[in-house]
């Protein structure tokens, strides 16, 4: 039999070395319980032929390990992840040994992928220090799902040839050194090292724009864009242009169309009449859909509308499946704005009067920043017989709103009075008039008259999240919160702004949105549930620490680099904190206790001001594994995977190849669950669950990083599920 040759990645031919293949599979399964190198090899059904590519052999082994992942053998997800890590190293570096990071940077700058400022900023000694703090072995701890996400979405690569030019730990390290590159030389590497450790061990998580973009020549990383529109053609056109600019950068869009006058309004003293809101919403919809954000979806936007708009009855039904295309705008979501007076009219069984905003401009402004004045102006307008208006029962308006919200799941609620009284801004001088795509961001905005308008302001929010599940006690979060704030604040100075109004707004307010990730796991880890009161005190305690540490980090930044220039428009500047403005009725649910040095923080803020006008934002971040079970209304259980196949409008088999983290898709129709109604899913990557049966016969399913208290060799220790040993005695779930 003639000798079989294999084709190396550089094109060389050499004899097939089966012992090398055995070494790779043995390394991939080493110290991973419940896995076998021989099983991976047998499952692969490798059929060698002359000049077979080594890369094809490796991909076959990866698929083999992935195919072995089941509920009973979940640890093969780590084997498959290691095999991808090996494959990446061979592909990127030509060997298992990673290059020195400076060599990689030089190559990728020459190829046009990395930002050339990296080499201009750091000297050889600093590159050596950076190289030494990288922990490449952390790549071997990533699961198959995580590694697939990295190589398909996050790592720098040629999208046409699929050639990848970095490995995950290199990406993490370069994100860190890029963000802190403008810090003083004597401290920047220490900050970069700490930030690298936090993100590579997932104490802090980053959104796709940051993890895929920071270190490259692309410099737009903000996830949320809030664009305000005035009642003029110039402003409407500027809004559409701004939408296109930011949709092309993969940002989610919030649009305020609440000022646009109603159908039939007079134009140029009656020379023409207005076509109403719907045609311009269609214009915005076309702008949102103009650029692709991945192979399965276009852009996304939520439109803000006042609840007393003369056209509100027609605007509320824009998403439903009734009617014709001419009077529907289904590819955007809607946030309907209410206030206290409208709820009072509902409670008292009274009427609500609808107006065209251009007829009552003072009323529109007071709607956001002065509720007493709004009530006075509103009642005056109701009595004004010269104003065009329509009166409807409040119960009819709210019933229609709730019906559309129930039927579509995509009609949102914005209580503008509470959004202002509880916001970080002084509503009398910087009122919040709109929210963003996912309705968790509140920032002041000013409409643009044109795309180059120096007076307009487009607000951005740049996101990150702290992983509650990564810490044993709330005090452990302090460093991660500090790093999250400093990293994102540095990003604001580093990134570029495609529109002047966005740059000016960001420089003035420096807004951040740092959320909470892994919350469901965090609750399970502590043995509590969403659905019972046992979680309330725990969450209150952790949230108080989270809030304090974030605000303190920004106040410290203000001391080091200066407060934001619009600090005087924030409540923080006067030493007023969220813990001072929250609705005190909450104390009936969880009695308040001051757990942090709030007085000291108030005094510091009065002295230093705040660096970032917003800090906390609970963005959508939780999901269920496709292997999780869902309870339907009839009491039956169904796996989420099968649930999506039955009710979704998406090919679940293509999800992991084509969808990006954070993308959402609607079900074909609302699905009644045991305690709620489901309208859509957010994709958060494939996850695996481990099923454990306890001595009492109960069965629990855990994520691989869930920690259990076990008795091991006479000592009680916390162990992640993936690290359980056969003789471990589980003490607590």
Rosetta blueprint (number, residue, H / E / L):
1 X L
2 X L
3 X L
4 X L
5 X E
6 X E
7 X E
8 X L
9 X L
10 X L
11 X L
12 X L
13 X E
14 X E
15 X E
16 X L
17 X L
18 X H
19 X H
20 X H
21 X H
22 X H
23 X H
24 X H
25 X H
26 X H
27 X H
28 X H
29 X H
30 X L
31 X L
32 X L
33 X L
34 X L
35 X L
36 X L
37 X H
38 X H
39 X H
40 X H
41 X H
42 X H
43 X H
44 X H
45 X L
46 X L
47 X L
48 X L
49 X L
50 X L
51 X L
52 X E
53 X E
54 X H
55 X H
56 X H
57 X H
58 X H
59 X H
60 X H
61 X H
62 X H
63 X H
64 X H
65 X H
66 X H
67 X H
68 X L
69 X L
70 X L
71 X L
72 X L
73 X L
74 X L
75 X L
76 X H
77 X H
78 X H
79 X H
80 X H
81 X H
82 X H
83 X H
84 X H
85 X H
86 X H
87 X H
88 X H
89 X H
90 X H
91 X H
92 X H
93 X H
94 X L
95 X L
96 X L
97 X L
98 X L
99 X L
100 X L
101 X H
102 X H
103 X H
104 X H
105 X H
106 X H
107 X H
108 X H
109 X H
110 X H
111 X L
112 X L
113 X L
114 X E
115 X L
116 X L
117 X H
118 X H
119 X H
120 X H
121 X H
122 X L
123 X L
124 X H
125 X H
126 X H
127 X H
128 X H
129 X H
130 X H
131 X H
132 X H
133 X H
134 X L
135 X L
136 X H
137 X H
138 X H
139 X H
140 X H
141 X H
142 X L
143 X L
144 X H
145 X H
146 X H
147 X H
148 X H
149 X H
150 X H
151 X H
152 X H
153 X H
154 X H
155 X L
156 X L
157 X E
158 X L
159 X L
160 X L
161 X L
162 X L
163 X L
164 X E
165 X L
166 X L
167 X L
168 X H
169 X H
170 X H
171 X H
172 X H
173 X H
174 X H
175 X H
176 X H
177 X H
178 X H
179 X H
180 X L
181 X L
182 X L
183 X L
184 X L
185 X H
186 X H
187 X H
188 X H
189 X H
190 X H
191 X H
192 X H
193 X H
194 X H
195 X H
196 X H
197 X H
198 X H
199 X H
200 X H
201 X L
202 X L
203 X L
204 X E
205 X E
206 X E
207 X L
208 X H
209 X H
210 X H
211 X H
212 X H
213 X H
214 X L
215 X L
216 X E
217 X L
218 X L
219 X L
220 X L
221 X L
222 X L
223 X L
224 X E
225 X E
226 X E
227 X E
228 X E
229 X L
230 X L
231 X L
232 X L
233 X H
234 X H
235 X H
236 X H
237 X H
238 X H
239 X H
240 X H
241 X H
242 X H
243 X H
244 X H
245 X H
246 X H
247 X H
248 X L
249 X L
250 X L
251 X L
252 X E
253 X E
254 X E
255 X E
256 X E
257 X L
258 X L
259 X L
260 X L
261 X L
262 X L
263 X L
264 X L
265 X L
266 X E
267 X E
268 X L
269 X L
270 X L
271 X L
272 X E
273 X E
274 X L
275 X L
276 X L
277 X H
278 X H
279 X H
280 X H
281 X H
282 X H
283 X H
284 X H
285 X H
286 X H
287 X H
288 X H
289 X L
290 X L
291 X L
292 X E
293 X L
294 X L
295 X L
296 X L
297 X L
298 X E
299 X L
300 X L
301 X E
302 X E
303 X E
304 X E
305 X E
306 X E
307 X L
308 X L
309 X E
310 X L
311 X L
312 X H
313 X H
314 X H
315 X H
316 X L
317 X L
318 X L
319 X L
320 X L
321 X L
322 X L
323 X L
324 X L
325 X H
326 X H
327 X H
328 X L
329 X L
330 X L
331 X L
332 X L
333 X E
334 X E
335 X E
336 X E
337 X E
338 X E
339 X L
340 X H
341 X H
342 X H
343 X H
344 X H
345 X H
346 X H
347 X H
348 X L
349 X L
350 X L
351 X E
352 X E
353 X E
354 X E
355 X E
356 X L
357 X H
358 X H
359 X H
360 X L
361 X H
362 X H
363 X H
364 X H
365 X H
366 X H
367 X H
368 X H
369 X H
370 X L
371 X H
372 X H
373 X H
374 X H
375 X H
376 X H
377 X H
378 X H
379 X H
380 X H
381 X H
382 X H
383 X H
384 X L
385 X L
386 X L
387 X L
388 X L
389 X E
390 X E
391 X E
392 X E
393 X E
394 X H
395 X H
396 X H
397 X H
398 X H
399 X H
400 X H
401 X H
402 X H
403 X H
404 X H
405 X H
406 X H
407 X H
408 X H
409 X L
410 X L
411 X E
412 X E
413 X E
414 X E
415 X E
416 X H
417 X H
418 X H
419 X H
420 X H
421 X H
422 X L
423 X L
424 X L
425 X E
426 X L
427 X L
428 X L
429 X L
430 X L
431 X L
432 X L
433 X L
434 X L
435 X E
436 X L
437 X L
438 X L
439 X L
440 X L
441 X L
442 X E
443 X L
444 X L
445 X L
446 X E
447 X L
448 X L
449 X L
450 X L
451 X L
452 X L
453 X L
454 X L
455 X L
456 X L
457 X E
458 X L
459 X E
460 X E
461 X E
462 X E
463 X E
464 X E
465 X E
466 X E
467 X E
468 X H
469 X H
470 X H
471 X L
472 X L
473 X L
474 X H
475 X H
476 X H
477 X H
478 X H
479 X H
480 X H
481 X H
482 X H
483 X H
484 X H
485 X H
486 X H
487 X H
488 X H
489 X H
490 X H
491 X H
492 X H
493 X H
494 X H
495 X L
496 X L
497 X L
498 X L
499 X L
500 X H
501 X H
502 X H
503 X H
504 X H
505 X H
506 X H
507 X H
508 X H
509 X H
510 X L
511 X L
512 X E
513 X E
514 X E
515 X E
516 X E
517 X E
518 X L
519 X H
520 X H
521 X H
522 X H
523 X H
524 X H
525 X H
526 X L
527 X L
528 X L
529 X L
530 X L
531 X L
532 X L
533 X H
534 X H
535 X H
536 X H
537 X H
538 X H
539 X H
540 X H
541 X H
542 X H
543 X H
544 X H
545 X H
546 X H
547 X H
548 X H
549 X H
550 X H
551 X H
552 X H
553 X H
554 X H
555 X H
556 X H
557 X H
558 X H
559 X H
560 X H
561 X H
562 X L
563 X L
564 X L
565 X L
566 X L
567 X H
568 X H
569 X H
570 X E
571 X L
572 X H
573 X H
574 X H
575 X L
576 X L
577 X L
578 X H
579 X H
580 X H
581 X H
582 X L
583 X L
584 X H
585 X H
586 X H
587 X H
588 X H
589 X L
590 X L
591 X L
592 X L
593 X L
594 X L
595 X L
596 X L
597 X L
598 X H
599 X H
600 X H
601 X H
602 X H
603 X H
604 X H
605 X H
606 X H
607 X H
608 X H
609 X L
610 X L
611 X L
612 X L
613 X L
614 X L
615 X L
616 X E
617 X L
618 X L
619 X L
620 X L
621 X L
622 X L
623 X L
624 X L
625 X L
626 X L
627 X L
628 X L
629 X E
630 X E
631 X E
632 X E
633 X L
634 X L
635 X L
636 X L
637 X E
638 X E
639 X E
640 X H
641 X H
642 X H
643 X H
644 X H
645 X H
646 X H
647 X H
648 X E
649 X L
650 X L
651 X L
652 X H
653 X H
654 X H
655 X H
656 X H
657 X H
658 X H
659 X L
660 X L
661 X L
662 X L
663 X L
664 X E
665 X E
666 X E
667 X E
668 X E
669 X E
670 X E
671 X E
672 X E
673 X E
674 X L
675 X L
676 X L
677 X E
678 X E
679 X E
680 X E
681 X E
682 X E
683 X L
684 X L
685 X L
686 X L
687 X L
688 X L
689 X E
690 X E
691 X E
692 X E
693 X E
694 X L
695 X L
696 X L
697 X L
698 X L
699 X E
700 X E
701 X E
702 X E
703 X E
704 X L
705 X L
706 X L
707 X E
708 X E
709 X E
710 X E
711 X E
712 X E
713 X L
714 X L
715 X E
716 X E
717 X E
718 X E
719 X E
720 X E
721 X H
722 X H
723 X H
724 X L
725 X L
726 X L
727 X L
728 X L
729 X E
730 X E
731 X E
732 X E
733 X L
